[in-house]
Amino acid sequence: MDTVQIKTQRTPNPNAWKYILSVDVKSVGKVSYTEENECKHIPLAVALLRMANVTQVHFFENVITLTQ
């Protein structure tokens, strides 16, 4: 299994952080989730929404943005 590298980056929103991965998390388009029932078919999104204070998960290409 290859190692996934992750870099963090601030966003203009002081309540959000961008995580830039060395692999794509979404190859086409972009999507945001605010509730587990919207993304129950995506285990990573569910796990991230279950983290303390996370209110939104956004996937786009090799980027995950988490909002608190």
N, C-alpha and C positions, 0 to 999 in steps of 0.2 A: 504494500500500500504506500502511495506517495504521501509525503508530508504536505499539508496545506499551510501556506504562510498567510498571516493576517497582519495588516497594518491598520492602525486606527487614525481617524481624522475628525476634527471638529467640523460642525456644520454651522450655517448661519443661525440655526435654531439652537439656543443654549441648552435645550432639553433633549437634544438628539446627538448621537454619535454615529459616524459612518465607519464600517468595517470593510476594508478592501481585501478580498481574498485572492489567492493565486489561481483559483479555479472559478468557473461560472456557477452561480446558484440559480440563475434563470437565463436561459439562452435566447428567449424571444419575449420582448415586451417587458413590462414592469407590473408589480402588484403590491398592494398594501393590505395588511390585515390588522384589525383592532379587536377581534373576538375569536376565541378558539373555534367556535362552531363554523366560522367562515373558512377555516384552513385545516379542518380535521384530517384532510387527506395529505397534509404536508407536515410530517412529524417535527421537522426543524422549526417551522413557524410556531407550532403549538408549544414546543419546549421553550422557545424564546419568549412567547407571551406569558408563560407561567413564571418567568423570572420576576423577582420583586420590582415593582414600580414600572415595568415595561407596559406601555399603553398602545404602541403601534410597532409593527414590523414591516419593513419595506424591502423587497427584493428587486434588483435590477442588475443584469449581467453578473459581474463578479463583486457586487456591492450589497451589503446588508446594512440598513439604517435602522437603529433602535431609538425609539422616542419614549421618554419617561413622562 
